[in-house]
């Protein structure tokens, strides 16, 4: 049984249902598409990146034309096993040529730009296609299906092994979860054996190139399909995970959806689900498509700008090598970070001094050393107990360090930066207990 991943989703009952083969189609548009038509000879330095009717073949003059394209996607599982890989092209015109010509589809092994590619720079060195950048003639990966009649679509069967390799070696290489499959087509017929196709710049969307990938569901890891404007997450991440979501919570809750039924975890470390460990598991929506994950106190955020990571494992126990999400940027509002940090300072004081102490907030302190040098600074929290004073600063936002010296045994100060709530508490407690 097969199903279109873009249109149908079925509940998988793991114990009684067999694995499905899922099909995903890629059809780039004029904005996101990358394809180009190039020729050799006197026009070898000409770029045809925006031409909507690329051709493949040979002119009467002997010039050769080839058609190259990329298919990209950010919504694809990692470590998949491709079981079917087909390129589908619309025949704009067969130019009156018979339909018995053989095409070769070659895998491109490096990046290129639609706006600058030419025949002469398509290879790694000047002079045209270079064997180190493309599969050799013996590794042609396409077989033609159907005719090349004008106004029809033609299928080319690509190598499953090549498609699997291209997916898995490109995933995570650019943006997290971005794949780029790059190919070019040509044939070695006689003069005038030249066909015209329609590319991603064509005004009719249905006529643009399509790449059909069918893969074994059990072989692929889950990916995140979207983030919600809920809790501390936001839709910013759907287009750019570096565009931070704002929150006042140092242990934020993130809401998101996954491509398959999955179990997920959240951490401040770029690790996969297993490595994150059960203590970081999500508590909302486990085993479903909709999830809510709260960062645990062991990973509480301590910087105004912080990163968190989400990792998932699907029902077939497949997971990524690192996090599923990649880095998700979070901006903790400085006032809230400062307030939480001060609360943790007070908690540490209370744990160390049971009674007979006084706490001051935003307290200015003056000191003078043996060289008669005076220093002054304001501290977030100051505590006086008997004849001793401890002063504590949490550096957030635009705060600056006071950098005041201790005067033993009556005055001690500590300034903390990028430190978790639990560590603030323990640092304050340890400092007081060691000097009281």
LOKE-898939 format. One record per residue (C-alpha): x negated, y, z negated. Coordinates in pm, 1 decimal. Layout:
[rec [X, Y, Z]] ...
This chain:
[rec [0.0, 0.0, 0.0]] [rec [-127.4, 345.9, 86.3]] [rec [-13.7, 689.9, -4.1]] [rec [-92.3, 1048.0, 87.8]] [rec [-271.7, 1195.1, -211.8]] [rec [-152.0, 1544.3, -125.8]] [rec [215.7, 1454.5, -118.6]] [rec [290.7, 1145.7, -327.3]] [rec [196.8, 1036.6, -675.2]] [rec [298.5, 707.6, -832.8]] [rec [282.8, 593.0, -1193.6]] [rec [13.9, 329.0, -1219.0]] [rec [87.6, 50.5, -1463.5]] [rec [-261.3, -77.2, -1521.9]] [rec [-174.6, -423.6, -1647.1]] [rec [57.0, -526.9, -1366.6]] [rec [-19.1, -305.6, -1065.8]] [rec [-298.4, -363.5, -814.5]] [rec [-539.2, -84.0, -723.1]] [rec [-419.6, 148.9, -449.3]] [rec [-613.3, 289.6, -158.7]] [rec [-564.3, 665.1, -166.7]] [rec [-585.5, 882.9, 142.6]] [rec [-703.1, 1242.7, 138.7]] [rec [-701.7, 1470.6, 440.7]] [rec [-920.2, 1774.4, 503.9]] [rec [-798.3, 2035.5, 750.3]] [rec [-992.5, 2363.5, 730.9]] [rec [-833.7, 2693.5, 829.7]] [rec [-990.4, 2995.3, 999.9]] [rec [-1104.8, 3134.5, 662.7]] [rec [-1240.2, 2819.8, 497.7]] [rec [-1328.2, 2624.2, 809.0]] [rec [-1684.4, 2583.9, 926.3]] [rec [-1731.7, 2464.4, 1282.2]] [rec [-1922.6, 2584.6, 1584.0]] [rec [-1978.2, 2515.3, 1952.5]] [rec [-2333.4, 2555.4, 2078.8]] [rec [-2514.8, 2503.4, 2408.7]] [rec [-2872.8, 2473.3, 2523.2]] [rec [-3057.4, 2624.2, 2816.5]] [rec [-3057.3, 3000.4, 2870.8]] [rec [-2781.6, 3040.3, 2608.2]] [rec [-2966.7, 2841.8, 2344.2]] [rec [-2983.9, 3145.2, 2115.8]] [rec [-2613.6, 3235.0, 2149.3]] [rec [-2375.3, 3180.9, 1858.6]] [rec [-2022.7, 3057.0, 1935.2]] [rec [-1906.6, 3015.9, 1576.1]] [rec [-1567.3, 3184.0, 1621.3]] [rec [-1476.7, 3023.7, 1953.9]] [rec [-1140.2, 2844.2, 1918.4]] [rec [-1184.3, 2594.4, 2204.8]] [rec [-1518.7, 2418.3, 2156.5]] [rec [-1636.9, 2182.5, 2424.4]] [rec [-1854.9, 1875.3, 2430.4]] [rec [-2031.5, 1753.9, 2740.2]] [rec [-2241.6, 1863.8, 3036.4]] [rec [-2190.5, 2140.7, 3292.5]] [rec [-2278.8, 2112.4, 3660.3]] [rec [-2582.6, 2326.4, 3578.7]] [rec [-2705.0, 2061.8, 3338.4]] [rec [-2632.6, 2261.1, 3022.7]] [rec [-2529.5, 2047.8, 2727.9]] [rec [-2261.3, 2146.5, 2475.8]] [rec [-2202.7, 2002.1, 2131.4]] [rec [-1941.4, 2063.0, 1862.3]] [rec [-2042.4, 2071.3, 1494.8]] [rec [-1825.5, 2106.3, 1185.1]] [rec [-1816.9, 2087.8, 805.3]] [rec [-1536.1, 1961.6, 584.3]] [rec [-1549.4, 2087.0, 225.6]] [rec [-1343.6, 2032.4, -85.6]] [rec [-1362.2, 2096.6, -460.5]] [rec [-1079.1, 1858.9, -546.3]] [rec [-1227.6, 1516.2, -497.7]] [rec [-1331.0, 1245.5, -744.9]] [rec [-1693.3, 1148.7, -788.5]] [rec [-1853.3, 811.7, -718.8]] [rec [-1588.1, 694.5, -472.6]] [rec [-1602.5, 401.3, -234.9]] [rec [-1465.7, 504.7, 105.8]] [rec [-1270.2, 228.6, 281.2]] [rec [-1166.9, 429.2, 588.8]] [rec [-1309.6, 748.7, 740.7]] [rec [-1161.0, 899.2, 1057.0]] [rec [-1203.3, 1224.9, 1243.9]] [rec [-891.7, 1342.7, 1428.8]] [rec [-930.0, 1608.1, 1702.2]] [rec [-677.7, 1780.4, 1927.7]] [rec [-761.5, 1762.8, 2300.2]] [rec [-720.2, 2115.1, 2438.2]] [rec [-822.0, 2004.2, 2786.5]] [rec [-992.4, 1697.1, 2929.8]] [rec [-1102.8, 1915.7, 3220.4]] [rec [-974.0, 1660.8, 3469.8]] [rec [-1231.0, 1407.2, 3354.8]] [rec [-1142.3, 1041.0, 3316.2]] [rec [-1078.8, 900.7, 2969.7]] [rec [-1349.4, 637.2, 2961.6]] [rec [-1631.8, 845.7, 2818.4]] [rec [-1800.3, 749.4, 2494.1]] [rec [-1859.8, 1004.2, 2221.2]] [rec [-2120.5, 988.1, 1949.0]] [rec [-2057.6, 1146.7, 1610.5]] [rec [-2385.3, 1214.9, 1432.0]] [rec [-2426.7, 1290.9, 1063.9]] [rec [-2594.8, 1627.2, 993.1]] [rec [-2837.1, 1606.9, 703.2]] [rec [-2885.2, 1973.1, 618.7]] [rec [-2684.3, 2293.6, 580.2]] [rec [-2607.1, 2540.5, 859.0]] [rec [-2404.5, 2861.0, 898.1]] [rec [-2113.0, 2901.3, 1139.2]] [rec [-2199.4, 3267.7, 1195.1]] [rec [-2565.5, 3212.4, 1285.5]] [rec [-2606.4, 2858.8, 1419.2]] [rec [-2740.2, 2820.5, 1773.7]] [rec [-2883.8, 2533.2, 1973.2]] [rec [-3236.0, 2660.5, 1915.2]] [rec [-3205.7, 2685.3, 1536.2]] [rec [-2982.8, 2385.1, 1474.8]] [rec [-3283.7, 2167.0, 1405.0]] [rec [-3544.9, 2220.3, 1136.5]] [rec [-3782.1, 2353.9, 1402.6]] [rec [-3725.8, 2569.8, 1709.5]] [rec [-3628.4, 2391.8, 2027.7]] [rec [-3292.7, 2239.8, 1947.0]] [rec [-3170.9, 1931.5, 1764.8]] [rec [-3444.8, 1770.9, 1560.0]] [rec [-3438.6, 1404.8, 1470.1]] [rec [-3522.9, 1471.0, 1103.6]] [rec [-3200.7, 1668.5, 1056.1]] [rec [-2960.1, 1425.2, 1219.8]] [rec [-2898.6, 1054.6, 1249.0]] [rec [-3093.1, 883.5, 1522.1]] [rec [-2931.6, 762.3, 1845.3]] [rec [-2922.7, 410.2, 1701.8]] [rec [-2709.3, 532.7, 1412.0]] [rec [-2411.7, 668.7, 1604.8]] [rec [-2121.5, 636.0, 1364.6]] [rec [-1809.9, 685.8, 1577.9]] [rec [-1583.1, 465.4, 1781.8]] [rec [-1309.4, 623.0, 1994.1]] [rec [-943.3, 533.1, 1945.4]] [rec [-683.9, 625.1, 2206.2]] [rec [-711.5, 839.8, 2517.2]] [rec [-846.8, 1190.2, 2565.3]] [rec [-540.2, 1319.4, 2747.0]] [rec [-478.0, 1693.7, 2730.5]] [rec [-232.2, 1784.7, 2454.6]] [rec [-291.6, 1470.9, 2246.2]] [rec [-496.7, 1394.3, 1936.3]] [rec [-787.6, 1152.4, 1945.8]] [rec [-927.1, 952.3, 1655.0]] [rec [-1293.0, 872.4, 1596.0]] [rec [-1374.3, 603.7, 1341.4]] [rec [-1672.8, 703.9, 1129.2]] [rec [-1891.3, 478.0, 920.4]] [rec [-1742.3, 408.2, 576.3]] [rec [-2092.3, 369.7, 435.3]] [rec [-2202.2, 705.8, 576.0]] [rec [-1891.4, 882.2, 443.6]] [rec [-1937.1, 724.8, 99.8]] [rec [-2300.8, 830.4, 95.4]] [rec [-2222.5, 1187.0, 202.7]] [rec [-1954.5, 1226.3, -62.7]] [rec [-2161.0, 1093.7, -348.7]] [rec [-2487.1, 1268.9, -267.9]] [rec [-2319.0, 1607.1, -222.2]] [rec [-2089.4, 1605.3, -525.0]] [rec [-2211.4, 1852.8, -783.9]] [rec [-2493.2, 1970.1, -556.5]] [rec [-2333.4, 2304.3, -481.3]] [rec [-2032.8, 2400.6, -694.3]] [rec [-1906.7, 2142.7, -940.0]] [rec [-1711.2, 1888.2, -739.5]] [rec [-1782.0, 2047.9, -399.7]] [rec [-1840.8, 1812.3, -111.3]] [rec [-1968.3, 1902.6, 231.9]] [rec [-1946.8, 1652.4, 515.5]] [rec [-2125.0, 1781.1, 823.8]] [rec [-2118.2, 1616.1, 1166.9]] [rec [-2169.8, 1694.7, 1532.5]] [rec [-2032.9, 1532.9, 1848.2]] [rec [-2179.2, 1488.4, 2194.7]] [rec [-2179.3, 1239.8, 2480.5]] [rec [-2432.9, 1151.3, 2746.2]] [rec [-2217.7, 1131.6, 3055.4]] [rec [-2278.1, 1273.5, 3400.9]] [rec [-2227.7, 1630.0, 3524.5]] [rec [-1895.6, 1795.4, 3445.4]] [rec [-1808.7, 1535.5, 3180.9]] [rec [-1696.3, 1809.0, 2946.4]] [rec [-1394.3, 1799.4, 2712.3]] [rec [-1241.4, 2097.2, 2530.3]] [rec [-1103.9, 2067.1, 2175.7]] [rec [-934.4, 2292.9, 1920.6]] [rec [-1117.5, 2395.7, 1605.1]] [rec [-1036.0, 2558.8, 1269.5]] [rec [-1008.0, 2903.1, 1432.0]] [rec [-712.0, 2794.8, 1643.7]] [rec [-389.0, 2985.4, 1572.4]] [rec [-179.9, 2667.6, 1545.7]] [rec [-263.1, 2504.2, 1210.9]] [rec [-139.3, 2160.3, 1316.1]] [rec [-390.3, 2154.0, 1603.6]] [rec [-700.6, 2202.3, 1389.2]] [rec [-946.8, 1919.2, 1316.0]] [rec [-854.9, 1673.0, 1042.1]] [rec [-1078.4, 1437.6, 848.9]] [rec [-894.2, 1143.8, 691.4]] [rec [-1067.0, 974.8, 399.8]] [rec [-921.5, 665.2, 242.3]] [rec [-1089.3, 548.1, -75.8]] [rec [-1056.5, 278.1, -337.2]] [rec [-872.5, 431.2, -630.2]] [rec [-1061.7, 224.3, -884.4]] [rec [-1394.1, 360.9, -762.8]] [rec [-1330.5, 731.8, -817.1]] [rec [-1354.7, 944.6, -1128.2]] [rec [-1082.0, 1189.0, -1233.4]] [rec [-1108.8, 1557.9, -1144.8]] [rec [-930.7, 1862.4, -1286.3]] [rec [-660.3, 1999.9, -1057.2]] [rec [-589.2, 2323.9, -1243.9]] [rec [-603.0, 2525.2, -1566.3]] [rec [-300.1, 2685.8, -1730.4]] [rec [-238.9, 3029.5, -1884.3]] [rec [-185.9, 2873.4, -2223.8]] [rec [-384.3, 2862.8, -2546.0]] [rec [-733.7, 2994.5, -2476.4]] [rec [-742.3, 2879.2, -2114.0]] [rec [-644.0, 3093.8, -1817.3]] [rec [-592.3, 3071.5, -1443.6]] [rec [-921.6, 3256.7, -1385.8]] [rec [-1090.5, 2918.2, -1390.7]] [rec [-885.1, 2791.7, -1097.0]] [rec [-1092.2, 3009.0, -865.4]] [rec [-1410.4, 3076.2, -1063.9]] [rec [-1504.0, 2901.2, -1387.3]] [rec [-1765.4, 3172.1, -1451.1]] [rec [-1488.2, 3433.0, -1478.8]] [rec [-1428.8, 3414.3, -1855.9]] [rec [-1100.0, 3360.8, -2034.5]] [rec [-1060.2, 3588.4, -2339.0]] [rec [-966.5, 3454.9, -2680.8]] [rec [-986.6, 3535.5, -3050.0]] [rec [-1036.9, 3168.9, -3139.1]] [rec [-1379.8, 3018.3, -3206.0]] [rec [-1229.4, 2668.6, -3169.9]] [rec [-1015.4, 2734.4, -2860.7]] [rec [-747.7, 2506.6, -2717.3]] [rec [-759.8, 2452.2, -2341.3]] [rec [-467.5, 2331.2, -2127.7]] [rec [-526.0, 2170.3, -1788.2]] [rec [-405.9, 1903.9, -1543.5]] [rec [-593.9, 1606.2, -1401.4]] [rec [-574.8, 1424.6, -1068.5]] [rec [-501.2, 1089.2, -1232.2]] [rec [-375.9, 964.1, -1566.1]] [rec [-673.6, 1017.0, -1793.3]] [rec [-820.9, 1048.9, -2140.0]] [rec [-1025.8, 1363.4, -2202.6]] [rec [-1257.4, 1530.5, -2453.0]] [rec [-1391.3, 1883.6, -2505.4]] [rec [-1730.9, 2000.7, -2625.9]] [rec [-1986.9, 2278.1, -2590.4]] [rec [-2222.5, 2027.4, -2424.0]] [rec [-2234.1, 1921.2, -2058.5]] [rec [-2178.6, 1550.9, -2120.9]] [rec [-1946.5, 1282.3, -1988.4]] [rec [-1651.2, 1143.1, -2181.2]] [rec [-1839.7, 853.5, -2339.9]] [rec [-2134.4, 1065.9, -2452.1]] [rec [-1909.7, 1333.0, -2605.2]] [rec [-1778.0, 1065.2, -2838.6]] [rec [-1441.8, 997.5, -2998.3]] [rec [-1472.9, 1283.9, -3248.9]] [rec [-1422.5, 1528.4, -2961.0]] [rec [-1124.7, 1355.1, -2798.7]] [rec [-825.7, 1563.2, -2696.4]] [rec [-502.3, 1522.1, -2891.0]] [rec [-240.1, 1640.9, -2640.4]] [rec [-140.8, 1446.3, -2329.0]] [rec [-385.6, 1160.5, -2356.1]] [rec [-326.7, 901.2, -2084.8]] [rec [-117.0, 1149.0, -1881.4]] [rec [-173.3, 1419.7, -1618.8]] [rec [-125.6, 1718.7, -1853.5]] [rec [-371.9, 1777.9, -2134.5]] [rec [-442.7, 2007.1, -2427.6]] [rec [-787.6, 1991.8, -2587.7]] [rec [-902.5, 2180.7, -2898.3]] [rec [-1270.0, 2238.2, -2964.9]] [rec [-1357.6, 2077.9, -3298.4]] [rec [-1531.0, 2264.7, -3584.9]] [rec [-1859.4, 2085.2, -3511.7]] [rec [-1869.7, 2278.9, -3182.1]] [rec [-1717.2, 2609.3, -3297.2]] [rec [-1831.9, 2895.4, -3077.5]] [rec [-2065.0, 3153.6, -3224.9]] [rec [-2151.2, 3381.2, -2931.5]] [rec [-1934.7, 3649.4, -2778.1]] [rec [-1987.3, 3481.9, -2439.3]] [rec [-1983.0, 3103.2, -2466.4]] [rec [-1941.6, 2792.5, -2252.1]] [rec [-1725.1, 2485.8, -2307.8]] [rec [-1700.4, 2161.0, -2112.5]] [rec [-1423.1, 1907.1, -2052.2]] [rec [-1486.4, 1542.8, -1968.4]] [rec [-1232.6, 1280.2, -1866.5]] [rec [-1209.9, 906.4, -1810.0]] [rec [-933.0, 752.8, -1599.0]] [rec [-734.0, 436.5, -1662.7]] [rec [-993.4, 231.6, -1475.4]] [rec [-1264.4, 352.8, -1717.0]] [rec [-1431.7, 560.1, -1444.4]] [rec [-1598.7, 885.0, -1546.0]] [rec [-1851.5, 1138.0, -1420.1]] [rec [-2221.1, 1134.0, -1503.4]] [rec [-2185.8, 1471.0, -1676.9]] [rec [-1879.2, 1679.9, -1763.9]] [rec [-1573.3, 1677.5, -1538.5]] [rec [-1517.9, 2052.6, -1554.8]] [rec [-1866.5, 2195.8, -1544.8]] [rec [-1924.9, 2512.1, -1751.6]] [rec [-1607.6, 2703.3, -1845.8]] [rec [-1683.6, 3060.3, -1950.2]] [rec [-1511.7, 3201.6, -2260.6]] [rec [-1526.1, 3555.3, -2400.0]] [rec [-1457.3, 3569.0, -2772.9]] [rec [-1338.8, 3917.5, -2863.2]] [rec [-1613.6, 4073.2, -3082.5]] [rec [-1381.4, 4195.2, -3359.3]] [rec [-1233.1, 3848.9, -3402.7]] [rec [-1573.3, 3680.8, -3395.5]] [rec [-1697.7, 3926.6, -3658.4]] [rec [-1392.0, 3873.3, -3877.7]] [rec [-1420.6, 3493.7, -3867.1]] [rec [-1792.3, 3512.4, -3939.9]] [rec [-1739.1, 3737.7, -4243.1]] [rec [-1480.6, 3495.3, -4378.8]] [rec [-1737.4, 3217.0, -4356.8]] [rec [-1996.6, 3430.7, -4538.7]] [rec [-1749.5, 3480.7, -4823.7]] [rec [-1676.7, 3108.9, -4829.6]] [rec [-2046.7, 3034.0, -4866.2]] [rec [-2075.4, 3288.1, -5149.6]] [rec [-1780.6, 3136.4, -5333.9]] [rec [-1931.9, 2789.0, -5303.4]] [rec [-2264.3, 2907.5, -5448.8]] [rec [-2140.3, 3143.8, -5723.8]] [rec [-1847.2, 3018.9, -5924.0]] [rec [-1772.6, 3344.7, -6110.8]] [rec [-1891.2, 3686.6, -6230.1]] [rec [-1988.9, 3816.0, -5886.6]] [rec [-1872.6, 4113.2, -5679.1]] [rec [-1848.3, 4117.4, -5298.2]] [rec [-1879.4, 4438.8, -5096.8]] [rec [-1791.0, 4483.0, -4728.7]] [rec [-1976.4, 4712.4, -4484.5]] [rec [-2208.8, 4807.4, -4766.8]] [rec [-2502.1, 5042.5, -4709.4]] [rec [-2826.6, 4930.6, -4878.3]] [rec [-3138.1, 5140.5, -4947.6]] [rec [-3475.5, 4983.0, -5029.5]] [rec [-3823.2, 5121.1, -5093.4]] [rec [-4135.8, 4908.9, -5075.3]] [rec [-4470.1, 4935.6, -5257.6]] [rec [-4599.9, 5173.9, -4991.0]] [rec [-4312.1, 5407.4, -5071.1]] [rec [-4146.8, 5336.9, -4733.1]] [rec [-3769.8, 5359.9, -4739.1]] [rec [-3539.8, 5139.1, -4533.1]] [rec [-3163.3, 5174.6, -4498.5]] [rec [-2905.8, 4950.9, -4334.8]] [rec [-2541.6, 4846.6, -4345.0]] [rec [-2451.0, 4482.5, -4406.1]] [rec [-2127.6, 4294.6, -4329.5]] [rec [-2115.6, 4135.3, -4673.6]] [rec [-2313.1, 4211.1, -4991.7]] [rec [-2276.6, 4017.7, -5316.3]] [rec [-2399.2, 4126.7, -5661.1]] [rec [-2442.4, 3865.3, -5933.4]] [rec [-2612.3, 3953.2, -6261.2]] [rec [-2931.3, 4140.7, -6161.4]] [rec [-2950.6, 3996.6, -5808.6]] [rec [-2818.3, 4116.9, -5474.0]] [rec [-2779.4, 3922.3, -5149.8]] [rec [-2693.8, 4098.2, -4821.7]] [rec [-2569.5, 3920.7, -4507.3]] [rec [-2527.1, 4037.5, -4148.6]] [rec [-2363.6, 3855.3, -3856.7]] [rec [-2491.4, 3997.1, -3526.6]] [rec [-2209.4, 4015.9, -3269.3]] [rec [-2121.9, 4240.3, -2975.7]] [rec [-2334.1, 4557.1, -2982.3]] [rec [-2461.9, 4505.6, -3337.7]] [rec [-2831.0, 4567.2, -3404.4]] [rec [-3059.8, 4405.9, -3659.0]] [rec [-3143.7, 4596.3, -3980.3]] [rec [-3466.9, 4398.8, -4027.1]] [rec [-3500.6, 4479.0, -4398.1]] [rec [-3763.7, 4309.5, -4614.0]] [rec [-3672.2, 4104.4, -4919.3]] [rec [-3769.2, 4234.1, -5264.2]] [rec [-3814.3, 3927.0, -5479.4]] [rec [-3663.7, 3840.7, -5720.9]] [rec [-3384.1, 4100.1, -5705.6]] [rec [-3290.2, 4148.9, -5339.1]] [rec [-3258.5, 3909.1, -5045.0]] [rec [-3106.0, 3957.8, -4700.8]] [rec [-3028.1, 3731.9, -4406.6]] [rec [-2916.7, 3829.1, -4055.1]] [rec [-2757.3, 3558.4, -3839.9]] [rec [-2695.8, 3534.8, -3465.1]] [rec [-2538.1, 3265.1, -3246.9]] [rec [-2455.8, 3044.0, -3542.8]] [rec [-2146.5, 2829.4, -3593.5]] [rec [-1893.5, 2881.7, -3870.5]] [rec [-2008.7, 2571.0, -4056.3]] [rec [-2371.7, 2680.3, -4034.4]] [rec [-2288.9, 3032.2, -4158.4]] [rec [-2127.8, 2879.3, -4464.5]] [rec [-2417.4, 2643.2, -4534.8]] [rec [-2685.5, 2907.6, -4463.5]] [rec [-2530.5, 3150.3, -4713.5]] [rec [-2484.6, 2876.9, -4972.2]] [rec [-2842.6, 2748.9, -4935.1]] [rec [-2995.8, 3099.0, -4951.7]] [rec [-2814.8, 3189.4, -5274.5]] [rec [-2879.1, 2855.8, -5443.2]] [rec [-3252.2, 2878.2, -5363.5]] [rec [-3296.7, 3227.8, -5510.6]] [rec [-3041.2, 3275.8, -5787.9]] 
